[in-house]
Amino acid sequence: MKHYLDKNVYEATQERLKFIFENFDNVYVSFSGGKDSGLLLNLVLDYKRKHNIRKKIGVFHQDFEAQYQMTTDFVYRMFENNIRDIEPFWVCLPMGSRCAISNYQIYWYPWDPDKKDLWVRPMPNFPYIINLKNNPFDFYKYKMVQEDLYLEFGEWYARQKEGKSICLLGIRADESLNRYRAYANIRKDILKGKKWTTKVNENLYNAYPLYDWTTKDVWIANGKFGFDYNKIYDLFYKAGLSIHQMRVASPYHESAKEGLNLYRVLEPKTWSKVVGRVNGANFGAIYGRTKALGVREISLPPGHTWRSYVKFLLATLPEPMRRNYIEKFTTSIRFWWKKGGVVNEEALKELEACNYPIKHNGPSGYNPQKDQIRFLGTPDNTDDIKSTIDIPSWKRMAICILKNDHLCKYMGFAQTHRQSVRQKELMEKYRNL
């Protein structure tokens, strides 16, 4: 249930920043170059100057090479215009970044020295750029996964400092369910009752000072205070995108692939290099919002059930990719068959009315007031269930393959730490073959 404060989000954030600077010795901002992290960095710097805080603010930026030139320009302005107040970490190291537009690559590698002739843009040349020739990170492993680099940077940063450190992230709860969970998770350790904090270890916390801001709030603040921002958003607006559709993520990431074609319109010079950098980029740009990538409603080819179609699609994939999907699908089938999951009451009534092969498996450990529902067989599709999509079907599996959804997020999966470690081991194995 939402509880509304007797103050606006700006006033609430000022109080949060006061709490942060009173309870932590070292503060750094995770800065992507997007609107949210850009606003957060501006607010932190503004607070620092208003309250005469002398200690510099760390700024951590992971540069994914393939991005809008305007994003790079904005990052550069924020670093250079505030260099006296920040400790800069502009990271241009080869790192595994999730790739959702290729059937042949789970990851692609920004700043891969073996692909230098294909780089979307030249390596930035500033004293604070962190690359293979200038790398202070003792934790870095060549081509390590981007998420792991981010996590280990935080622990490294805390080790370099005396006292407690905190990482500030521009995550807003209304962006997605996963981002809401980062704030609302009741099982996490927090500091002094502040739900917008998360304990990483004894000397490091994460914080989300903008968790209750809306997209509209972000742009009102930028306008009211005259903050600098990424000018690509102006072009997004002129291209007809709503404020909720504007994203500056890597063009190959699952969250941004639908906007791949915008590169062709907004930055043609960047586009010409983006399409040659990763296998499938041109296809993704052309078909990223069509049935071909499963974004819109897909139809079943004649002569197939959804189960047979999944088997057909799996047979077309390279062996590593096929194994990845089979493992995910098998896990899902076993989960719903042996343990079961919770569905809402409306969905349960629909399932019973349509005579789906289900069985009640007792109270849920997460919600004892609701039963876990087992599926005695995986339905081919659940198109007649209108209240939810969060139930198993062969159709959902097919959509995952068609969307190049390697993590199977469409089926509710998220990458575990164990899977991350195993994936890195496999990557090392196949890299050396």
N, C-alpha and C positions, 0 to 999 in steps of 0.2 A: 504494500500500500504506500502511495506517495504521501509524504509529509512536506507541506510547503512552508518555507521560511518567511519571516516578516521583513525580508530584505531582498534586493535584486541579486542576480547572479554575480555581478561585478563586485558588489559589497561583500558577498559571501566569499568570493575568491580572495579579496584583500585580507579577510580574516584568516583564510587558509594559508596564505603566504606568510602572514605574521606568525602563525603557529609553526610553519616550516622553518623559518629563519631563527626562531627562538629555540627550537628543539634539535636542529641539525647544524653541524659544523661545516659541512660541504654540500653544495647543491649543484646538480647538473641537469640540463634539459635535453631530452631526446627529441631532436629536431629533424623532421623529414623534408621540410620545404613546403608542406601543405598548409592549408588555412588554419587548422586547429593548433598544430605545434608552433606555427608562426605567431599566432596570437598569444599563446602561452609564453613563448620566449620574450615577446614584447612586454607582456604584463610583468614578468619576472624582472626584466631589466629596468622597467619603469619603477617598480617597487624598490629595487636596490638603490636607485639613484635618489628617490624621494626620501629614503631613510638612511642615506649616507653609509650604506653597507660596503665596506672596503674589499672584502674577499671576492675574488672573481667567481663568476658563474661558469661551470663547465658546460660546453655545448657539444653534443655528440651527434654527428651526421653520417649516416651510411649512404654513400654515393653509389647508385646502381647503374651508372654509365649510360644506360638507355633511358633517358628522361627528356622532358621538354627543356629546351634551352632556357626558357623563362624561369623554370624551376632552379636551374643552376645559377642564373643571374640573381635570383632572389636570395639563395643561400649565400652567394658571394657578398651581396650587399649587407646581409645581417652579420656576417663574420667581420667584414672590413669596417663597417660603420660602428661596430661595437667592440672592436678588438681590445680596447683598453679595459673593458669590463668583463671579458670572457676568457676562459681557457679553452682554446679551440681543439676539437678532435674531428677532422674531416677525413673520413675513412674511405680510401679507394683501394682496398685489398681484394684479391680474388676470393669470392665467397659463393656458396651454393644458394641460388635464389629460385624459389618455386616457379615452375614454368607450366602454364595451363593452356598453351596453344599448340603444343606439339605432342604427337603420339610416340615420339622417340626420345624425348628428354623430360625427365622429372624435374631436373634442375638445369639452369644455365648459369654461367659464371661471369659476372661483370669483372672487367679488368683482367681477364685471362691473358697472360703474356703470350700464350700460344696462338691467340686469336687477335693479336694487336692490329693486324691489317684490317680487321672487321669492326674494330671499336667504333661505336656510334659517335664518339667525340674524343678529342685528345685528353690525356691525363692532365688534370688541373695542376698548375705550377705555382704553388704558394708555399711559404716556409712551413706552414702547419699541416700540409697534406700528409696523411699517413698512407704509405704504399709499401711495396716490397723493398724499396730502397731506403725507406725511412719508417721503420716499424718498431715502436717501443713496447709492443704487446708481447709479453712472455708466454701468453696463453694461446696465441694464434697458431693454428694449423692450416697448412696450405689447402685452400678451397673448402674450408670448413663451412658448415651450413650457416646462413645469414642469421637465423634466430639464435643459434648458439653463440655466434660472435657478439651479438647484442647482449645476451645474458652474461657472458663471461667478461665483457667490458665493464659492466657494472661492478662485479666483484673485484676486478683488477683496479678500477678507479678507487674503490673503498680501501683497498690495501695500500694505495699510494698516499693516503691521507690520514691525518690524525683525527680521532673522534668519529662521530657518526656521519654517514653520507646518505643522500636521498636522490633518487632519480625522478624527475617530473615528466609525466607523459600527457599529451593533449588528447586523451581518450575521453569521449563523451558517451554516456550511457544510451542515448537515443539513436546512436549510429547502427548498432547491431546487438543481438542477444549476447554474443560472446563478450562484447565490450561492457554490456550491462553486468555480466557475471563477474568481470574483473573488479567491479565496484561492490556488488551485492553479495558475493560469496561469503556465507556465514561461517565457513570452516577456516578461513584464513586468519593469520595473526595480524592484528592492527595495532596502532600506537595510540594509547590514551583515548580509546573509544572512537577514534576517527575512522569511519568506514571507507573513506577515500584514500586510506593508506594500506599498504601491504608489506609485511615483513619478508625480506629475502634472506637475510642472516642477521647476526647480532649487530653488525655495523652498517647494514644497508637496508633501505626501504625504498619502495616505489610509492608514488603519489599521483592522484588524478584530480588536480585542482579545478578542472573544467568539466567534471563528470555530469553536472546538471545543466550545462549550457545547451541551447539548441543551435542549429545552423544559423537561424535568423539572429540569435544573440551574437554570434561570432562576427557577422558582417556589420551589425549595428555598432559593436565596439570598435572595429577597424575604422569605420566612418567617423564615429564620435571623437576618438582620440587621435585620428590621423596616422595610425600605424602603417608601416610599410607592409606589403603583402605580395604574394606571387601573382604577377600580372596575367598569368595564363587564365586565371579565373575571369578576367574581363573578356577574353576571347571565347571562353566557354559560354558566357552569357550571350555574346553576339551570335554564337552558333546555335542558340535556342535551347541550351540545357537549363534545367531548373537548378536551383541551388543545392538540391539533394542529389543530383546526378553528377556533380563535378568532383572528379577524383584525379589526383596526380601520382598515383601509384605506378610501379613498374608496368610498362605496357604488356608484359607477358604474364603478369600475375592474374589469378582468377578474379580478383576484385576489379580489374581494369581492362580485361580483354575486350569487353563490349565497346570500349572507347578507343580501340586500336585505330580505327579508321579516322578518328579525329586528327591523328598526327598528319595524315595526308592533307587535310584541310588547313589546319592551324600552323603547322611547321613542316612544310614540304621537304626542306633540306634534311631535317631530322628523320622524317619518314623514310627517305630513300635509304638510309643506313639501318633504321630499325628493322625493315623487312628482310634485310640480308643477314642480320645478326643471329637469329635463332630460326631453326627449321620450323616452318608452319606459321610464321608471323604474317606473311602475306595472305595465306588462307584464312587465318584468324581475323584479319582486318576486313576481308570481304564477307565472310560468313559468320562472324562472331555474334551477330544478333539474329541469326536464322536458325532453322531447324537443324542444320548441319552440325552445330555445336550444342544442340539440345537446350537452347535458351528459351525458345518458344515451344509450344506444345508440339510434340513429335508424334508421328503416326507409325503404325506397325507395318512393315513391308508385307505384301501378300504372301501367304503360305507359311508364315511364322507365328508362333506364340512368342510372348515376351521372353520366356525361358529359352526357347531355341534361338531367338535373336541375340540374347546375351552370349550364348555359346558361339554363335557366328562371329560376333564382334570380338570376343576374346581370341578366336582363332586367327584374326587378322593382325594382332598386336605382336610386337617383339617380345621375346621370352621374359625379360625382366619386368616389363610392364604388365604382361599377362599374369605373372606370379603375384605382383602387387595387388591387382584387382581380385584375383581368386582368394588371396588371404583375407582381404577385407570382406568380401561377400560371404565366405565361409564363416567368419567370425559373427557376422550379422545373423545368418541363418541359425547358427548354434545358439546365439544369445536369445533370439525370439522363441526358439524351440524348447530350450532347457530352463532358462531363467524367466524370460519375459520382460516386458516393459509396461509403463503406465500410459494409458490413453485417457483423454477427457471423457466425461460422462456421455456427451453427445455422440462422440465417435464410437463408444462402446455400444450404445443403443443401435447405431447404424450397422455395426459389425454383427450384432446378434440378429437384427432384422433381416440381413442379407445372408444369414447362415454361413458366415465365415468359420473355418475350423479353428476355434479358439477355446482356451480353457483358463479358468481363473487359477492363479498360482499363489494366492495368499497376499497379505499386506506388503506394500512396498517398503523397503528400508529407508527410502527418502521421504515418503509420504505414507505413513501407516494407515491413513484414512482411505487410501485408494488401493485397489488390488493390482497386482502385476498380471498382465494378460499374455499367455503363451499362444503362439501360432503352431498348430500341429502340422502345418504344411505351408510353404511360402506361396501366397497368392500370385497369380500371373500379373494382375494389375488391381488397383483399388480405386478405379475411376468412379465407382458408385459411392465411395465414401467422401462426402463433401466437407466435413468439418475439420479434417486434418490430412496432412501428407506424411505424418511421422509414424507410419506403420510400414512393415516390410512388403516389398513386392519385387518381382523380376523386372518390372518396368523401371523402378527407381534405380536398379543396377544398370540397366541399359542407358539411362540418362546420364549416370556418372561417367560411363565410358565415352558417350557422345560429347560430353562437356569437357573431356580431358581432366576430370575432377580426380586427380591422383590420390588425394587424401580421402575421397568419398565423403566430403562435407555435406553433400546433398542427402546422404543417408545418416547424417548425425555424427560422423567420425571426426575426431581431432587427433593430431599427432601426439603420441605419448613420448615421454623421455626415452623409454626403452626402444621404441620404434626409431626415434631419432638416432640413438647410438648405433642400432643395428644397421640403419640406412647408411650412416657414415662409414661403417665397416665394409659394407658391400660396395660403396662407391670407391673406397680405397682399393678393394680387391680388383674391381673391373678396370680401374684406372691404370693398373700396372700390367694388365694382360696385353 
